[in-house]
Structure formats: C-alpha cells, structure tokens
Amino acid sequence: MSSRIVTLPNILTVIRMVLIPVFVSLLFYQRFGWALITFLVAGVTDGLDGLLARRFDQKSQLGTILDPIADKLLLVASFIVLSLPSIIPFPHPRHLPIPFWVTAAVISRDVFIVVGATVINMVTGFRGFRPSLLGKVNTVVQISAIIAVLVAARFPPLRGYLPTVYTTVFAFALISGAHYVYWASRLLGEDRGNRETSL
C-alpha cells in the first residue's frame, strides 16, 4: 500500500468529488438530462480509479479513504436532493420525488455503519473492515436507482417502474445493514483468532 498522494486513481476520485456540486446544481435547475450524464461520468470515474489502481499498482492509503467517501457523498447527496419536492417540476409526476422513507433508510444505514465502525475502533482498535459482497451489491442497487429516477424525471411516461425501484432500495438498505452486524462480528473474530495464534 503506497503512501503517495498524487496518483491517477486519486485524481479520478477527486474529480468525482468535484462533480458532486455540479450534479446537485443541475438537479436544482431541473436539468435532469445533464444531471444524468454527470452522474454517469462520476460512475465511470469510480470504475476507472479501482481498475487503474490494480492495473498499475497504484493503490494508496489516501485512495482507500477517499474512494468510499466520494461514493457515499455522491449517493447521499443524490437521494437527499431528489427527495425534495421543489426539485421536481410542479405538478409532480406520480412516484416523484423519491419518498422520504427511502432516503431515510439509505442515510440511516450509512450512519449506523460509520458509527458502528468508529465505536468498534475506539473500543478494540480494530480497523480491518472490508466491504462485504452484499454491501457492494447495495451500492450498485443505489447507483442503479438514481439512474432510474433521473431517467424517469427526464422522461415522465417511464416512471411506472419507480415503486419497484424504491422498494428494492429500501429492502437492500435494511438487509445489508443487518448483514453488516454479522460481517463486522466475523472480521473481529478473525482478527482475534489471528492475534491469539501469533502469541
């Protein structure tokens, strides 16, 4: 793991963070087509930074911190803004904006994980948290949901699929949040076992 700061993957991550206020501004001015393009570009940078980090051995300590932060900032900002009634043209199309209960589930899950990881680190000193497969799937579901909502906002006749999208996001937020408890317990158990073996 490199301590370098200026690497191509890190630059892409910073670009993704810079795109967040651009994306939010486009939503504020109801430029849903451009907002969708901006979100897709941000998604491409997310895929590229990990690919380049592995391909050119440019994994860094800074990258491991910034990358998930950039992802969460983009997704949380997306759900919050797209939940605001003022963002969607009046009269509001059916199933828009995003229901508050969906956004609340998404944010609550992330807050729960961050607080849980912080408390565990303070109590045990454990930092070896790794994303689970279900956690990665949850992220993909949320990204897909934002794309689906933006498409529906740009083309209102297509909004009929949104209730299924909202239910899926809510379900994965709950399930992946509960799974995090199991996953964290498993990682802690492995760490404890490794420490006992090394003694």
Backbone as a chain_set.jsonl record, in Angstrom:
{"seq": "MSSRIVTLPNILTVIRMVLIPVFVSLLFYQRFGWALITFLVAGVTDGLDGLLARRFDQKSQLGTILDPIADKLLLVASFIVLSLPSIIPFPHPRHLPIPFWVTAAVISRDVFIVVGATVINMVTGFRGFRPSLLGKVNTVVQISAIIAVLVAARFPPLRGYLPTVYTTVFAFALISGAHYVYWASRLLGEDRGNRETSL", "coords": {"N": [[0.85, -1.193, 0.0], [0.759, 2.062, -1.028], [2.005, 5.281, 0.081], [1.703, 7.434, -1.448], [0.266, 10.452, -2.749], [-0.504, 11.902, -5.074], [-1.761, 10.261, -7.484], [-3.034, 8.65, -10.428], [-5.523, 7.214, -9.992], [-6.336, 8.507, -7.576], [-6.642, 11.122, -8.464], [-8.811, 10.804, -10.193], [-10.73, 10.126, -8.303], [-10.909, 12.513, -6.848], [-11.877, 14.15, -8.886], [-14.406, 13.005, -9.143], [-15.504, 13.806, -6.715], [-15.523, 16.553, -7.086], [-17.428, 16.725, -9.042], [-19.791, 16.404, -7.671], [-21.026, 18.842, -6.513], [-21.586, 20.017, -8.976], [-23.385, 18.21, -10.1], [-25.497, 18.374, -8.213], [-26.223, 21.045, -8.566], [-27.184, 20.996, -11.19], [-29.429, 19.402, -10.802], [-30.879, 21.121, -9.149], [-31.568, 23.149, -10.9], [-33.168, 21.723, -12.512], [-32.171, 20.324, -14.713], [-32.315, 17.587, -15.836], [-31.428, 15.785, -17.771], [-28.735, 16.541, -18.259], [-27.846, 16.22, -15.666], [-28.067, 13.459, -15.396], [-26.108, 12.626, -17.234], [-23.836, 13.694, -15.985], [-23.855, 12.225, -13.607], [-23.423, 9.659, -14.62], [-20.862, 9.991, -15.694], [-19.454, 10.405, -13.328], [-19.827, 7.876, -12.255], [-18.344, 6.369, -14.056], [-15.75, 7.275, -13.504], [-15.513, 6.205, -10.991], [-15.417, 3.457, -11.491], [-13.093, 3.38, -13.044], [-11.01, 4.329, -11.377], [-10.55, 2.312, -9.484], [-9.895, 0.194, -11.198], [-7.574, 1.152, -12.503], [-5.918, 1.488, -10.303], [-5.436, -1.141, -9.541], [-4.393, -2.2, -11.92], [-2.047, -0.722, -12.48], [-0.718, -0.867, -10.14], [-1.219, 1.157, -8.165], [-2.394, 1.502, -5.736], [-3.268, 3.269, -2.843], [-2.941, 4.66, 0.486], [-4.389, 6.988, 0.9], [-6.236, 6.789, -1.188], [-7.792, 4.577, -0.44], [-9.253, 5.694, 1.559], [-10.471, 8.013, 0.499], [-11.981, 7.085, -1.717], [-14.356, 5.465, -0.916], [-15.583, 7.5, 0.544], [-16.123, 9.453, -1.382], [-17.944, 8.036, -2.968], [-20.092, 7.65, -1.161], [-20.781, 10.298, -0.532], [-21.685, 11.219, -3.002], [-23.895, 9.524, -3.489], [-25.55, 9.915, -1.203], [-26.025, 12.675, -1.391], [-27.414, 12.644, -3.795], [-29.784, 11.153, -3.202], [-30.902, 12.77, -1.185], [-31.336, 15.293, -2.442], [-32.975, 14.546, -4.589], [-35.192, 13.883, -3.196], [-36.431, 16.168, -2.495], [-39.305, 18.111, -2.809], [-39.308, 20.484, -4.29], [-37.501, 20.112, -6.325], [-38.567, 18.596, -8.345], [-40.538, 19.258, -11.194], [-43.585, 21.125, -10.928], [-47.006, 20.402, -11.758], [-46.276, 17.589, -9.663], [-45.001, 14.631, -11.133], [-46.403, 11.32, -10.947], [-45.124, 9.2, -8.388], [-42.819, 10.619, -8.024], [-41.222, 13.235, -6.138], [-38.411, 11.2, -4.87], [-39.592, 9.093, -2.311], [-39.557, 10.044, 1.154], [-39.101, 8.04, 3.051], [-37.513, 6.192, 1.78], [-35.092, 7.55, 1.326], [-34.453, 8.09, 3.994], [-33.95, 5.496, 4.938], [-31.674, 4.819, 3.448], [-29.773, 6.747, 4.321], [-29.765, 6.292, 7.1], [-28.758, 3.685, 7.271], [-26.084, 4.079, 6.402], [-25.145, 5.878, 8.35], [-25.398, 4.281, 10.611], [-23.471, 2.295, 10.063], [-21.083, 3.792, 9.928], [-20.96, 4.92, 12.512], [-20.951, 2.54, 14.004], [-18.528, 1.33, 13.14], [-16.733, 3.25, 14.038], [-17.086, 3.193, 16.832], [-16.329, 0.537, 17.391], [-13.664, 0.66, 16.603], [-12.686, 2.486, 18.481], [-13.057, 1.074, 20.838], [-11.821, -1.453, 20.52], [-9.695, -1.048, 18.814], [-9.657, -2.08, 16.314], [-9.306, -1.983, 12.802], [-9.648, -3.255, 10.459], [-11.823, -3.341, 8.559], [-13.623, -4.6, 5.851], [-15.343, -4.242, 2.744], [-18.36, -6.045, 2.321], [-19.754, -8.556, 0.108], [-22.504, -8.235, -0.136], [-22.741, -5.613, 0.682], [-21.467, -4.31, -1.429], [-23.217, -4.976, -3.485], [-25.449, -3.6, -2.584], [-24.591, -0.969, -2.954], [-24.442, -0.895, -5.761], [-27.146, -1.252, -6.341], [-28.209, 1.137, -5.318], [-26.923, 3.044, -6.948], [-27.963, 2.3, -9.435], [-30.613, 2.864, -8.913], [-30.663, 5.664, -8.656], [-29.985, 6.389, -11.269], [-32.238, 5.329, -12.564], [-34.265, 6.947, -11.468], [-33.509, 9.474, -12.396], [-33.803, 9.089, -15.142], [-36.56, 8.704, -15.234], [-37.376, 11.199, -14.321], [-36.541, 12.78, -16.393], [-37.93, 11.676, -18.495], [-40.997, 11.481, -17.998], [-43.2, 9.646, -18.718], [-42.09, 7.147, -18.321], [-42.123, 6.495, -15.675], [-43.39, 4.413, -14.317], [-42.04, 2.217, -13.25], [-40.889, 2.993, -10.904], [-41.945, 2.552, -8.184], [-41.169, -0.141, -7.703], [-38.404, 0.156, -7.805], [-37.958, 1.832, -5.566], [-38.825, 0.173, -3.463], [-36.98, -1.914, -3.679], [-34.533, -0.611, -3.128], [-35.004, 0.182, -0.474], [-35.325, -2.33, 0.782], [-32.798, -3.544, 0.364], [-31.209, -1.753, 1.788], [-32.013, -2.231, 4.438], [-31.487, -5.025, 4.699], [-28.729, -5.233, 4.048], [-27.719, -3.591, 6.021], [-28.32, -5.042, 8.358], [-26.824, -7.292, 7.767], [-24.304, -6.241, 7.963], [-23.756, -6.213, 10.679], [-23.353, -8.932, 11.226], [-21.159, -9.356, 9.504], [-19.198, -7.611, 10.523], [-18.848, -8.766, 13.02], [-17.768, -11.206, 12.285], [-15.317, -10.432, 11.078], [-14.066, -9.287, 13.279], [-13.845, -11.56, 14.87], [-12.063, -13.116, 13.319], [-9.824, -11.469, 13.432], [-9.255, -11.529, 16.159], [-8.667, -14.231, 16.454], [-6.357, -14.437, 14.86], [-4.604, -12.86, 16.325], [-4.374, -14.316, 18.702], [-3.167, -16.609, 17.709], [-0.714, -15.657, 16.921], [0.528, -15.166, 19.275]], "CA": [[0.0, 0.0, 0.0], [1.604, 3.238, -1.172], [1.615, 6.493, 0.797], [1.654, 8.517, -2.426], [-0.987, 11.201, -2.799], [-0.837, 12.225, -6.454], [-1.808, 9.12, -8.395], [-4.158, 8.782, -11.353], [-6.773, 6.841, -9.321], [-6.734, 9.539, -6.623], [-7.104, 12.264, -9.247], [-10.16, 10.466, -10.643], [-11.603, 10.204, -7.132], [-11.119, 13.939, -6.572], [-12.774, 14.637, -9.94], [-15.752, 12.555, -8.791], [-15.985, 14.655, -5.628], [-15.785, 17.874, -7.663], [-18.656, 16.624, -9.836], [-20.967, 16.369, -6.796], [-21.769, 20.12, -6.544], [-22.078, 20.23, -10.341], [-24.566, 17.355, -10.221], [-26.559, 18.945, -7.383], [-26.656, 22.287, -9.211], [-28.002, 20.624, -12.344], [-30.721, 18.964, -10.271], [-31.578, 22.303, -8.638], [-32.118, 23.868, -12.05], [-34.019, 20.764, -13.219], [-31.537, 19.873, -15.947], [-32.192, 16.173, -15.499], [-30.613, 15.116, -18.778], [-27.325, 16.813, -17.961], [-27.555, 15.608, -14.363], [-27.862, 12.037, -15.65], [-24.794, 12.486, -17.87], [-22.828, 13.96, -14.952], [-23.845, 11.08, -12.694], [-22.794, 8.546, -15.331], [-19.423, 10.282, -15.75], [-18.944, 10.128, -11.984], [-19.792, 6.419, -12.119], [-17.217, 5.868, -14.853], [-14.516, 7.547, -12.76], [-15.498, 5.262, -9.872], [-14.927, 2.185, -12.001], [-11.736, 3.516, -13.567], [-9.971, 4.51, -10.353], [-10.218, 0.995, -8.939], [-9.244, -0.589, -12.255], [-6.214, 1.661, -12.707], [-5.135, 1.227, -9.087], [-4.995, -2.537, -9.598], [-3.628, -2.451, -13.144], [-0.735, -0.078, -12.42], [-0.226, -0.98, -8.767], [-1.232, 2.499, -7.592], [-3.225, 1.559, -4.537], [-2.672, 4.157, -1.847], [-3.692, 4.822, 1.736], [-5.348, 8.064, 0.688], [-7.279, 6.293, -2.076], [-8.695, 3.686, 0.29], [-10.116, 6.533, 2.394], [-11.246, 8.943, -0.32], [-12.884, 6.429, -2.666], [-15.695, 5.233, -0.352], [-16.182, 8.777, 0.95], [-16.664, 10.064, -2.607], [-19.134, 7.273, -3.346], [-21.2, 7.917, -0.232], [-21.196, 11.685, -0.681], [-22.459, 11.325, -4.233], [-25.175, 8.828, -3.352], [-26.369, 10.577, -0.187], [-26.464, 13.941, -1.975], [-28.404, 12.325, -4.829], [-31.056, 10.773, -2.581], [-31.475, 13.906, -0.459], [-31.826, 16.317, -3.366], [-34.09, 14.009, -5.368], [-36.346, 13.74, -2.303], [-37.009, 17.489, -2.266], [-40.423, 18.383, -3.726], [-39.034, 21.635, -5.151], [-36.618, 19.716, -7.419], [-39.397, 18.024, -9.412], [-41.466, 20.268, -11.719], [-44.982, 21.039, -10.474], [-47.434, 19.376, -10.797], [-45.346, 16.474, -9.563], [-45.4, 13.359, -11.747], [-46.648, 10.264, -9.972], [-43.963, 8.469, -7.881], [-41.69, 11.529, -7.874], [-39.819, 12.871, -5.934], [-38.153, 9.978, -4.103], [-40.228, 9.146, -0.988], [-38.61, 10.298, 2.241], [-38.77, 6.811, 3.78], [-36.416, 5.544, 1.057], [-33.879, 8.315, 1.642], [-34.161, 7.887, 5.413], [-33.358, 4.171, 5.08], [-30.328, 4.868, 2.875], [-28.89, 7.526, 5.191], [-29.682, 5.628, 8.407], [-27.833, 2.554, 7.131], [-24.707, 4.568, 6.346], [-24.805, 6.434, 9.661], [-25.238, 3.128, 11.505], [-22.205, 1.633, 9.769], [-19.984, 4.679, 10.303], [-20.919, 4.992, 13.981], [-20.538, 1.23, 14.493], [-17.107, 1.138, 12.878], [-15.99, 4.168, 14.908], [-17.14, 2.683, 18.207], [-15.504, -0.677, 17.446], [-12.264, 1.083, 16.543], [-12.325, 3.117, 19.755], [-13.064, 0.084, 21.926], [-10.909, -2.578, 20.28], [-8.565, -0.674, 17.97], [-9.741, -2.82, 15.05], [-9.538, -1.138, 11.633], [-9.622, -4.076, 9.249], [-13.13, -3.538, 7.94], [-13.609, -4.751, 4.394], [-16.717, -4.277, 2.245], [-18.893, -7.373, 2.026], [-20.374, -8.672, -1.211], [-23.84, -7.65, -0.05], [-22.555, -4.173, 0.739], [-21.171, -3.861, -2.791], [-24.471, -5.094, -4.24], [-26.294, -2.498, -2.137], [-24.11, 0.236, -3.633], [-24.871, -1.0, -7.163], [-28.6, -1.033, -6.342], [-28.458, 2.56, -5.112], [-26.497, 3.75, -8.159], [-28.959, 1.992, -10.465], [-31.858, 3.556, -8.543], [-30.518, 7.086, -9.007], [-30.082, 6.456, -12.731], [-33.641, 5.093, -12.918], [-35.047, 8.127, -11.082], [-33.158, 10.562, -13.312], [-34.442, 8.776, -16.426], [-37.992, 8.95, -15.061], [-37.569, 12.646, -14.208], [-36.355, 13.356, -17.738], [-38.977, 11.131, -19.361], [-42.061, 11.109, -17.042], [-44.022, 8.465, -19.041], [-41.413, 5.902, -17.951], [-41.986, 6.444, -14.219], [-44.154, 3.325, -13.723], [-41.195, 1.225, -12.571], [-40.271, 3.576, -9.719], [-42.27, 1.885, -6.905], [-40.311, -1.325, -7.547], [-37.063, 0.668, -7.509], [-37.933, 2.306, -4.185], [-38.929, -0.979, -2.564], [-35.708, -2.646, -3.757], [-33.523, 0.168, -2.398], [-35.331, 0.095, 0.95], [-35.066, -3.691, 1.246], [-31.349, -3.77, 0.411], [-30.649, -0.947, 2.876], [-32.269, -2.945, 5.686], [-30.809, -6.324, 4.72], [-27.276, -5.044, 4.094], [-27.396, -3.049, 7.331], [-28.322, -6.159, 9.3], [-25.689, -8.163, 7.418], [-23.079, -5.594, 8.421], [-23.524, -6.654, 12.053], [-22.745, -10.26, 11.107], [-19.87, -9.24, 8.823], [-18.264, -6.993, 11.464], [-18.552, -9.769, 14.051], [-16.887, -12.199, 11.681], [-13.987, -9.843, 10.924], [-13.498, -9.164, 14.624], [-13.466, -12.908, 15.289], [-10.856, -13.494, 12.587], [-8.711, -10.675, 13.96], [-8.944, -12.045, 17.485], [-8.019, -15.523, 16.266], [-5.005, -14.216, 14.352], [-3.779, -12.345, 17.419], [-4.095, -15.418, 19.632], [-2.246, -17.527, 17.047], [0.616, -15.054, 16.841], [1.126, -15.089, 20.621]], "C": [[0.882, 1.238, 0.0], [1.073, 4.402, -0.342], [1.553, 7.685, -0.151], [0.273, 9.167, -2.449], [-1.428, 11.431, -4.241], [-0.679, 10.986, -7.329], [-3.038, 9.305, -9.279], [-5.478, 8.343, -10.71], [-7.262, 7.897, -8.331], [-7.247, 10.783, -7.337], [-8.531, 12.024, -9.73], [-11.159, 10.548, -9.488], [-11.922, 11.655, -6.785], [-12.056, 14.548, -7.619], [-14.21, 14.24, -9.626], [-16.339, 13.418, -7.673], [-16.318, 16.059, -6.139], [-17.095, 17.87, -8.454], [-19.922, 16.654, -8.973], [-21.703, 17.707, -6.775], [-22.296, 20.459, -7.937], [-23.381, 19.46, -10.54], [-25.746, 17.945, -9.449], [-27.111, 20.227, -8.011], [-27.551, 21.995, -10.413], [-29.377, 20.139, -11.909], [-31.546, 20.17, -9.81], [-32.244, 23.071, -9.775], [-32.897, 22.941, -12.993], [-33.491, 20.409, -14.604], [-31.243, 18.373, -15.794], [-31.365, 15.389, -16.515], [-29.137, 15.3, -18.511], [-26.92, 16.215, -16.62], [-27.29, 14.11, -14.527], [-26.491, 11.795, -16.273], [-23.679, 12.687, -16.842], [-22.707, 12.791, -13.989], [-23.163, 9.875, -13.341], [-21.287, 8.751, -15.443], [-18.78, 10.0, -14.401], [-18.845, 8.624, -11.755], [-18.641, 5.805, -12.883], [-15.901, 6.1, -14.124], [-14.382, 6.596, -11.572], [-14.962, 3.906, -10.325], [-13.472, 2.255, -12.437], [-10.684, 3.613, -12.465], [-9.572, 3.177, -9.725], [-9.472, 0.138, -9.942], [-7.795, -0.157, -12.449], [-5.328, 1.404, -11.496], [-4.606, -0.199, -9.085], [-4.058, -2.786, -10.782], [-2.204, -1.91, -13.055], [-0.157, -0.042, -11.011], [-0.117, 0.395, -8.112], [-2.217, 2.606, -6.432], [-2.523, 2.406, -3.49], [-3.556, 4.248, -0.618], [-4.751, 5.902, 1.585], [-6.522, 7.587, -0.158], [-8.283, 5.409, -1.358], [-9.643, 4.464, 1.199], [-11.044, 7.382, 1.537], [-12.298, 8.251, -1.174], [-14.264, 6.147, -2.07], [-16.378, 6.512, 0.1], [-16.827, 9.457, -0.253], [-17.94, 9.362, -3.038], [-20.326, 7.635, -2.464], [-21.697, 9.356, -0.35], [-22.084, 11.855, -1.914], [-23.844, 10.711, -4.079], [-26.092, 9.527, -2.348], [-26.901, 11.909, -0.719], [-27.565, 13.704, -3.01], [-29.763, 12.021, -4.213], [-31.707, 11.961, -1.872], [-32.097, 14.91, -1.427], [-33.03, 15.814, -4.155], [-35.311, 13.692, -4.504], [-37.05, 15.064, -2.074], [-38.126, 17.768, -3.273], [-40.13, 19.503, -4.715], [-38.165, 21.279, -6.353], [-37.421, 19.217, -8.616], [-40.398, 19.067, -9.888], [-42.89, 20.034, -11.217], [-45.92, 21.177, -11.679], [-46.524, 18.157, -10.843], [-45.869, 15.249, -10.312], [-45.616, 12.312, -10.652], [-45.335, 9.54, -9.654], [-42.704, 9.331, -7.801], [-42.137, 12.686, -6.982], [-39.656, 11.548, -5.172], [-38.83, 10.1, -2.735], [-39.195, 9.283, 0.125], [-38.193, 9.018, 2.948], [-37.646, 6.041, 3.088], [-35.094, 6.231, 1.406], [-33.476, 8.125, 3.1], [-33.494, 6.537, 5.644], [-31.913, 4.162, 4.58], [-29.362, 5.581, 3.815], [-28.703, 6.845, 6.543], [-28.719, 4.455, 8.36], [-26.388, 3.025, 7.168], [-24.258, 5.143, 7.684], [-24.554, 5.304, 10.658], [-23.877, 2.468, 11.305], [-21.023, 2.497, 10.217], [-19.842, 4.747, 11.819], [-20.447, 3.662, 14.562], [-19.056, 0.997, 14.315], [-16.262, 2.021, 13.79], [-15.944, 3.665, 16.341], [-16.253, 1.448, 18.364], [-14.028, -0.323, 17.429], [-11.813, 1.693, 17.861], [-12.198, 2.092, 20.876], [-11.983, -0.969, 21.749], [-9.668, -2.2, 19.471], [-8.581, -1.358, 16.61], [-10.086, -1.882, 13.899], [-9.712, -1.945, 10.349], [-10.971, -4.36, 8.629], [-12.979, -3.609, 6.424], [-15.06, -4.802, 3.916], [-17.154, -5.699, 1.934], [-19.506, -7.369, 0.629], [-21.75, -8.025, -1.206], [-23.768, -6.123, 0.012], [-22.274, -3.598, -0.64], [-22.426, -3.917, -3.657], [-25.407, -3.944, -3.871], [-25.893, -1.191, -2.82], [-24.549, 0.245, -5.091], [-26.365, -0.731, -7.286], [-28.908, 0.45, -6.205], [-28.061, 3.378, -6.338], [-27.52, 3.545, -9.271], [-30.262, 2.732, -10.192], [-31.786, 5.032, -8.919], [-30.623, 7.266, -10.519], [-31.541, 6.298, -13.17], [-34.509, 6.302, -12.599], [-34.77, 9.293, -12.034], [-33.784, 10.346, -14.693], [-35.93, 9.084, -16.348], [-38.291, 10.443, -14.955], [-37.443, 13.322, -15.571], [-37.455, 12.908, -18.684], [-40.114, 10.606, -18.484], [-42.911, 9.909, -17.44], [-43.394, 7.136, -18.606], [-41.414, 5.652, -16.446], [-42.687, 5.262, -13.555], [-43.334, 2.308, -12.962], [-40.664, 1.732, -11.23], [-40.681, 2.934, -8.388], [-41.422, 0.643, -6.647], [-38.891, -0.912, -7.192], [-36.968, 1.088, -6.045], [-37.972, 1.147, -3.186], [-37.623, -1.759, -2.524], [-34.618, -1.931, -2.963], [-33.751, 0.052, -0.891], [-34.974, -1.275, 1.508], [-33.565, -3.956, 1.371], [-30.692, -2.948, 1.51], [-30.825, -1.667, 4.214], [-31.46, -4.234, 5.785], [-29.295, -6.15, 4.839], [-26.845, -4.429, 5.42], [-27.347, -4.134, 8.396], [-27.137, -7.089, 9.051], [-24.373, -7.569, 7.891], [-22.729, -6.031, 9.841], [-22.833, -8.017, 12.042], [-21.331, -10.163, 10.54], [-18.811, -8.644, 9.759], [-17.874, -7.981, 12.559], [-17.583, -10.823, 13.525], [-15.459, -11.67, 11.537], [-13.297, -9.682, 12.273], [-13.038, -10.517, 15.145], [-12.192, -13.38, 14.614], [-9.637, -12.761, 13.13], [-8.283, -11.187, 15.329], [-8.218, -13.381, 17.385], [-6.598, -15.369, 15.768], [-4.074, -13.716, 15.445], [-3.407, -13.447, 18.393], [-3.09, -16.398, 19.029], [-0.832, -16.993, 17.05], [1.302, -14.966, 18.202], [1.919, -16.343, 20.957]], "O": [[1.667, 1.442, 0.926], [-0.127, 4.51, -0.089], [1.37, 8.82, 0.289], [-0.744, 8.52, -2.203], [-2.582, 11.186, -4.591], [0.403, 10.706, -7.844], [-3.967, 10.029, -8.922], [-6.478, 9.043, -10.869], [-8.462, 8.16, -8.248], [-8.184, 11.428, -6.866], [-9.366, 12.927, -9.684], [-12.295, 10.986, -9.671], [-13.063, 11.988, -6.467], [-12.92, 15.36, -7.289], [-15.131, 15.035, -9.815], [-17.531, 13.726, -7.683], [-17.278, 16.679, -5.682], [-17.787, 18.886, -8.526], [-21.011, 16.903, -9.49], [-22.913, 17.721, -7.001], [-23.331, 21.112, -8.069], [-24.354, 19.989, -11.079], [-26.861, 18.011, -9.966], [-28.318, 20.465, -7.991], [-28.557, 22.672, -10.623], [-30.377, 20.427, -12.566], [-32.752, 20.235, -10.047], [-33.355, 23.579, -9.623], [-33.239, 23.317, -14.115], [-34.261, 20.218, -15.546], [-30.095, 17.956, -15.645], [-30.678, 14.434, -16.153], [-28.37, 14.338, -18.533], [-25.79, 15.757, -16.454], [-26.4, 13.558, -13.881], [-25.788, 10.863, -15.883], [-22.697, 11.944, -16.829], [-21.605, 12.408, -13.597], [-22.412, 9.155, -12.683], [-20.518, 7.8, -15.303], [-17.693, 9.426, -14.333], [-17.893, 8.149, -11.136], [-18.028, 4.84, -12.428], [-15.032, 5.229, -14.119], [-13.272, 6.225, -11.19], [-14.157, 3.283, -9.633], [-12.707, 1.312, -12.23], [-9.596, 3.051, -12.591], [-8.392, 2.94, -9.465], [-8.526, -0.566, -9.585], [-6.897, -0.993, -12.547], [-4.135, 1.136, -11.636], [-3.47, -0.447, -8.681], [-3.059, -3.494, -10.659], [-1.261, -2.562, -13.502], [0.771, 0.714, -10.724], [0.929, 0.758, -7.575], [-2.794, 3.664, -6.183], [-1.317, 2.271, -3.279], [-4.75, 3.955, -0.665], [-5.871, 5.758, 2.075], [-7.67, 7.935, 0.116], [-9.482, 5.476, -1.627], [-10.706, 3.965, 1.567], [-12.243, 7.468, 1.8], [-13.399, 8.777, -1.34], [-15.265, 6.552, -2.661], [-17.604, 6.614, 0.052], [-17.941, 9.974, -0.159], [-18.91, 10.013, -3.428], [-21.424, 7.893, -2.956], [-22.901, 9.605, -0.276], [-23.101, 12.547, -1.871], [-24.844, 11.302, -4.486], [-27.28, 9.71, -2.615], [-28.071, 12.239, -0.528], [-28.528, 14.467, -3.091], [-30.779, 12.565, -4.646], [-32.923, 12.139, -1.946], [-33.243, 15.325, -1.253], [-33.991, 16.553, -4.37], [-36.348, 13.278, -5.023], [-38.148, 15.092, -1.518], [-37.901, 17.666, -4.479], [-40.63, 19.491, -5.84], [-38.091, 22.054, -7.307], [-37.009, 19.391, -9.763], [-41.049, 19.706, -9.061], [-43.341, 18.895, -11.098], [-45.653, 22.002, -12.552], [-46.062, 17.745, -11.907], [-47.028, 14.867, -10.154], [-45.063, 12.426, -9.559], [-44.528, 9.296, -10.551], [-41.623, 8.808, -7.533], [-43.297, 13.092, -7.045], [-40.637, 10.868, -4.87], [-38.66, 11.117, -2.061], [-38.105, 8.716, 0.052], [-37.054, 8.909, 3.401], [-36.904, 5.311, 3.746], [-34.108, 5.573, 1.738], [-32.289, 8.013, 3.407], [-32.574, 6.433, 6.455], [-31.035, 3.572, 5.209], [-28.266, 5.087, 4.078], [-27.593, 6.826, 7.075], [-27.947, 4.246, 9.296], [-25.559, 2.45, 7.874], [-23.124, 4.922, 8.107], [-23.615, 5.362, 11.451], [-23.206, 2.122, 12.277], [-20.074, 1.991, 10.816], [-18.735, 4.645, 12.349], [-19.644, 3.64, 15.495], [-18.388, 0.519, 15.232], [-15.205, 1.602, 14.261], [-14.899, 3.704, 16.989], [-15.518, 1.324, 19.343], [-13.229, -0.925, 18.147], [-10.694, 1.45, 18.311], [-11.344, 2.22, 21.753], [-11.305, -1.339, 22.708], [-8.695, -2.953, 19.446], [-7.63, -1.232, 15.839], [-11.024, -1.09, 13.989], [-9.903, -1.375, 9.274], [-11.244, -5.487, 8.216], [-12.301, -2.788, 5.808], [-15.917, -5.348, 4.611], [-16.395, -6.47, 1.346], [-19.746, -6.312, 0.046], [-22.123, -7.344, -2.161], [-24.625, -5.429, -0.537], [-22.777, -2.53, -0.987], [-22.673, -3.02, -4.464], [-26.078, -3.38, -4.736], [-26.751, -0.402, -3.217], [-24.982, 1.278, -5.602], [-26.805, -0.062, -8.222], [-29.779, 0.967, -6.905], [-28.776, 4.301, -6.727], [-27.899, 4.491, -9.961], [-30.937, 3.175, -11.121], [-32.752, 5.586, -9.446], [-31.278, 8.194, -10.991], [-32.022, 7.033, -14.032], [-35.397, 6.647, -13.378], [-35.689, 10.011, -12.429], [-34.238, 11.294, -15.334], [-36.5, 9.655, -17.278], [-39.326, 10.909, -15.434], [-38.135, 14.296, -15.867], [-37.868, 13.658, -19.568], [-40.192, 9.401, -18.247], [-43.329, 9.177, -16.542], [-44.083, 6.119, -18.53], [-40.78, 4.706, -15.98], [-42.592, 5.114, -12.337], [-43.87, 1.601, -12.11], [-40.046, 0.966, -10.491], [-39.823, 2.782, -7.519], [-41.004, 0.395, -5.516], [-38.244, -1.558, -6.368], [-36.006, 0.741, -5.36], [-37.245, 1.144, -2.192], [-37.202, -2.215, -1.461], [-33.87, -2.562, -2.217], [-32.808, -0.152, -0.128], [-34.386, -1.374, 2.585], [-33.113, -4.524, 2.365], [-29.713, -3.396, 2.108], [-29.902, -1.71, 5.027], [-30.83, -4.509, 6.806], [-28.65, -6.835, 5.633], [-25.745, -4.7, 5.902], [-26.447, -4.149, 9.236], [-26.526, -7.605, 9.987], [-23.429, -8.302, 8.188], [-21.555, -6.201, 10.172], [-21.853, -8.232, 12.756], [-20.413, -10.814, 11.038], [-17.671, -9.107, 9.79], [-16.717, -8.032, 12.976], [-16.689, -11.271, 14.242], [-14.5, -12.38, 11.841], [-12.094, -9.913, 12.397], [-11.987, -10.627, 15.777], [-11.331, -13.978, 15.26], [-8.56, -13.341, 13.274], [-7.091, -11.27, 15.623], [-7.274, -13.641, 18.131], [-5.711, -16.101, 16.21], [-2.904, -14.093, 15.496], [-2.27, -13.515, 18.86], [-2.258, -16.955, 19.746], [0.132, -17.75, 17.165], [2.506, -14.722, 18.282], [2.485, -16.443, 22.046]]}, "num_chains": 1, "name": "protein.A"}
